[in-house]
């Protein structure tokens, strides 16, 4: 699995639809003037699949008059070797949820804790791969 941080410029609206079309799972979005920042996951084990998905994304973005610069995508490889974050998050969320909201809070707290634990596992198990620029073949 790969975590990719995108910097996209130009156009109006968000690029969430294009990210999903290319096979990315968006986690975080922020807009700063004309720049959009995204953190997304790519569920693939091969770097070749990721590069193909990046090229597809750049094609979809160029159709909407959006583009990237030399730091279009920053790539991190995520190793999912331990489930420690999910276990700790699930238990902590269950206990706090039960304490604050009874049985319903227990279930919601457990689900929220597992989700936050998964994000912590991703953050702790990442390794920097590289930075990919905007493909030179696609210019708007």
C-alpha positions as CSV (number, residue, x, y, z in Angstrom):
1,X,0.0,0.0,0.0
2,X,1.2,3.5,-0.8
3,X,0.4,6.9,0.8
4,X,0.6,9.8,-1.7
5,X,0.6,13.5,-1.0
6,X,-0.6,15.5,-4.0
7,X,-0.2,19.2,-4.8
8,X,-2.6,20.3,-7.5
9,X,-3.0,23.8,-9.0
10,X,-5.6,25.5,-11.2
11,X,-9.2,24.9,-12.0
12,X,-12.2,25.3,-9.8
13,X,-13.8,22.8,-7.4
14,X,-12.1,19.9,-5.7
15,X,-10.4,16.9,-7.4
16,X,-11.9,14.2,-5.2
17,X,-13.8,12.6,-8.1
18,X,-10.6,12.4,-10.2
19,X,-8.7,10.8,-7.4
20,X,-11.4,8.1,-6.9
21,X,-11.5,7.5,-10.7
22,X,-7.7,6.9,-10.7
23,X,-8.0,4.4,-7.9
24,X,-6.9,6.5,-4.9
25,X,-8.6,6.6,-1.5
26,X,-8.7,10.3,-0.3
27,X,-8.0,10.8,3.4
28,X,-7.4,14.5,3.8
29,X,-8.0,17.6,1.7
30,X,-6.9,21.2,2.2
31,X,-7.1,24.2,-0.1
32,X,-4.7,27.1,0.0
33,X,-5.5,29.8,-2.6
34,X,-5.2,28.1,-6.0
35,X,-3.4,25.0,-4.6
36,X,-5.1,21.9,-3.4
37,X,-3.3,19.5,-1.1
38,X,-4.5,15.8,-0.8
39,X,-3.4,12.8,1.2
40,X,-4.5,9.6,-0.4
41,X,-3.9,5.9,-0.2
42,X,-3.3,3.5,-3.1
43,X,-4.0,-0.1,-2.4
44,X,-1.5,-1.7,-4.7
45,X,1.7,-3.7,-4.1
46,X,3.6,-2.7,-7.3
47,X,5.2,0.7,-7.9
48,X,4.3,0.2,-11.6
49,X,0.6,0.2,-10.8
50,X,1.1,3.4,-8.8
51,X,2.9,5.1,-11.6
52,X,0.1,4.1,-14.1
53,X,-2.5,5.5,-11.6
54,X,-0.6,8.7,-11.3
55,X,-0.5,9.1,-15.1
56,X,-4.3,8.4,-15.2
57,X,-4.9,11.0,-12.5
58,X,-2.9,13.6,-14.4
59,X,-5.0,12.9,-17.5
60,X,-8.2,13.3,-15.6
61,X,-7.0,16.5,-13.9
62,X,-5.8,18.0,-17.2
63,X,-9.3,17.6,-18.6
64,X,-10.5,19.9,-15.9
65,X,-7.7,22.5,-16.5
66,X,-5.7,21.4,-13.4
67,X,-2.0,20.7,-13.3
68,X,0.9,19.9,-11.0
69,X,4.4,21.1,-10.7
70,X,7.7,19.3,-10.1
71,X,6.4,18.1,-6.7
72,X,3.1,16.8,-7.9
73,X,3.1,13.6,-5.9
74,X,5.2,12.7,-2.8
75,X,5.1,8.9,-2.4
76,X,5.5,6.9,0.8
77,X,5.4,3.1,1.0
78,X,3.3,1.8,3.9
79,X,4.1,-1.5,5.5
80,X,1.2,-3.0,7.4
81,X,3.3,-5.3,9.6
82,X,1.5,-4.7,12.9
83,X,-2.0,-4.1,14.1
84,X,-1.0,-2.5,17.3
85,X,-2.6,0.9,16.6
86,X,-5.9,-0.7,15.7
87,X,-5.9,-2.8,18.9
88,X,-5.0,0.1,21.2
89,X,-7.4,2.4,19.4
90,X,-10.3,-0.1,19.5
91,X,-9.9,-0.8,23.2
92,X,-9.4,2.8,24.2
93,X,-12.4,3.9,22.1
94,X,-14.6,1.1,23.6
95,X,-13.8,1.9,27.1
96,X,-14.3,5.7,26.7
97,X,-17.4,5.1,24.6
98,X,-18.9,2.8,27.2
99,X,-18.1,5.2,30.0
100,X,-19.6,8.2,28.2
101,X,-22.5,6.7,26.2
102,X,-23.3,3.2,27.4
103,X,-23.6,0.3,25.0
104,X,-24.2,2.5,21.9
105,X,-21.1,4.5,22.8
106,X,-19.1,1.3,23.2
107,X,-19.8,0.3,19.6
108,X,-19.2,3.8,18.1
109,X,-16.1,4.3,20.3
110,X,-14.7,1.0,19.1
111,X,-15.3,1.8,15.4
112,X,-13.8,5.2,15.8
113,X,-10.8,3.9,17.7
114,X,-10.1,1.3,15.1
115,X,-10.3,3.9,12.4
116,X,-7.9,6.2,14.2
117,X,-5.6,3.3,15.0
118,X,-5.4,2.4,11.3
119,X,-4.3,6.0,10.6
120,X,-1.7,5.7,13.3
121,X,-0.5,2.4,11.8
122,X,-0.1,4.1,8.4
123,X,1.7,7.0,9.9
124,X,4.2,4.8,11.8
125,X,4.8,2.3,9.1
126,X,5.7,4.5,6.2
127,X,8.9,4.8,4.2
128,X,9.8,7.6,1.8
129,X,10.0,6.4,-1.8
130,X,10.3,9.6,-3.8
131,X,8.8,12.6,-5.5
132,X,7.1,12.5,-8.9
133,X,6.6,15.6,-11.1
134,X,3.8,16.3,-13.5
135,X,4.1,14.2,-16.6
136,X,5.7,16.2,-19.4
137,X,3.4,14.6,-22.0
138,X,0.4,16.2,-20.5
139,X,0.4,20.0,-20.5
140,X,-2.7,22.2,-20.3
